[in-house]
Amino acid sequence: MPTFTPIIAKLPSTVPFVGPEALERRAKAKIRARIGANESVFGPSPKAIAAMQAAASESWRYGDPENHDLKAAIAKVVGVAPDNIACGEGIDSLLGLVVRLFIDPGDAVVTSLGAYPTFNFHVAASGGRLVTTPYVDDHEDPASLLGLANSENAKLLYFANPDNPMGTHWSAAEVQRFIVAVPDTTMLLLDEAYVEFAPEGTAPAIDVARKNMLRFRTFSKAHGMAGIRVGYVIGHPEMISAFDKIRNHFGISRISQAGAIAAIQDEAWVANVKSKVVAARRRIKTIAVDNKLLPIPSATNFVTLDCGRDGAFARAIVDGLLAHGIFIRMPGVAPLNRCIRISCGTKEDLDLLDRVLPKVLAAL
């Protein structure tokens, strides 16, 4: 039979996340509250839905391979030129492209221990050497990340603000100091998937003159369009143009482009979603405190709860809730795995959580 490359031959056939659909197939039962994947249960803008419906009749056509109108719409909102924007099938796809652009086997890549696992998945596939540093007080630690980037001569440095899976964040001033200190030979990957939910003063000013930084944003969270798979990266034109060397030029469908254009122009809908997320975070915190769990302050559309014990106990809570049809997740690495993570849900979702969580905890 044909042989795989040595790097691929050593890797397991796996995915970073077990999806709720897979859990439903295993249990042969429907999930009643889908509050584990940080999707927006509040859905897309009605204007985006209408745009996608209108585009459906033209789905016999390929989408524009240059994403011209989509890039122009994003650039106008972000305040940069279209040449500073590259689009892809979600941040996941764009992170994979960055790894392909910069990493040879053995190259050092720095990230936090327990941070977004899909990025690690791409690094493993390239043969990169992943170097990690622990979280400090449930935050990614900029000082330690910088130390590793320097000592390891890292090609890439991944940093999320706000963070997943803990939901914590750093101020724009702190992030800016971090950006300036990153070595010129290290590409900083600033993941801002949740930035719309963060307090004012979280995102530093966009500087597209800096060649060693790429900023990643998405339509999957605040815009409520995880299913259409559209993300974008902001950066220096020279870095952005490099994506054209390897990206899937027809990866974003005509329907997805139409929906994303309408979504990013509907600022009122995003403001509406943000207000609902604030209310849902408040409700999750109340439920946590009522059940003697500690909510970690969140700048995202989820709340991470410290369960006060170990990973086995947190896993038992996750499994217990799933047995009642409630899908949540937990961090995968100690000591973060003492926690569970609950996405903002509808009133019905959280009412169910409020009824079921005490029963699960009592059974444990």
C-alpha positions, 0 to 999 in steps of 0.5 A: 500500500502507499505509505504516509509521510513519517510525520503523519504515520506517527499521529493518531487519527483523532479530532481535537473536540468530540462534537455534540452530534457524536455524543448524540449518536453514542447515547442514541438520544437528543441533546436538550441544551447545547451549551458546550461548544461556545456557539451563539444560540441566539443565531445569526442576524436576520439580515444575514439569514435573508442574504443567505436565502437569496444566495441559495438559488445561485449556489450552482456558482462557485463563490468568488475565489478572491473573496473580494466583496467580503474582504471589502466589507470586513476592511471597512468595519475593521478600519484597514485596507482589503489588502490587510485581510485574508479570509478562510474557513474559520480561524481553525483553517487559517491557523492551519495555513499559518503553520504550513507557511512558517513551520518546518519539522523541528521548528519551535512553536510556543503556546500555553499549556491547555490553550486551544487544542486545534492549533496544537493539532496543526503544529503536530501535523507539520512536525513542529516542536510544541513548547508550552508554559502553564497558565498563571491564576487562570490567565495565559502568562505573557511573560513566560510566553515571551521567555520561551519565544526568546529561549527557543527561537520560536517561529510562532507564538500563539496567544488568545485574548480573551482566552479559551478555555478559561474566559479570562482576558488581558487589557489592551495596554498589557497586550500592547506591551506584549506585542512590542516585546515579541522578537522580530523573528517570531510571528505572533498569532493573536486569536481574538475570536471572543473579542466582541464580548470583552470589556472596552479596552481589551483589544489594542489598536490594529497596527498593520505595519507590524510584519510579525503579528497576525490577528484572527477573528471569526463569524462563529461567535458574536455573529452566530454563524459557526455553521458557515465556517468563515473567519479572517486574519488581519495583518501586513499586506506582505504576510496576508498575500502569502495566504494566497500561495496555499489557501483553498481559493474556493473554500468559502461558499457563495452562500457563506460569503453573502451571509458574512457580508450582511452579518458584519454590516449589522452592528445592531444585531451584534449589540443585541447578542452581546446584551443577551450574553451578558444576561446569560453570563450573570445567570450562569454565575448565579447557578454556579454560586447556588451550587457552591461552584466558583465562577471565573470572571469571563470576557467571552460567551461562556463561563468557566466554573471552578469545581474545587476538586480534580479533573475526575470530579469535573469529568463526572459533572460533565458526564452527569449533565450529559446523561440529562441531555445537557452538553457542556465541556471542560478544559483538558489539561491539569490544573485547568481541568478542575473546571467545567465550561458552560456556554451562554444559552437561552432561558430554557437552556439555563432553566434546565441547567438550574434544575439538573445541576443540583441533582448531578452534584448530589449524586456525586 
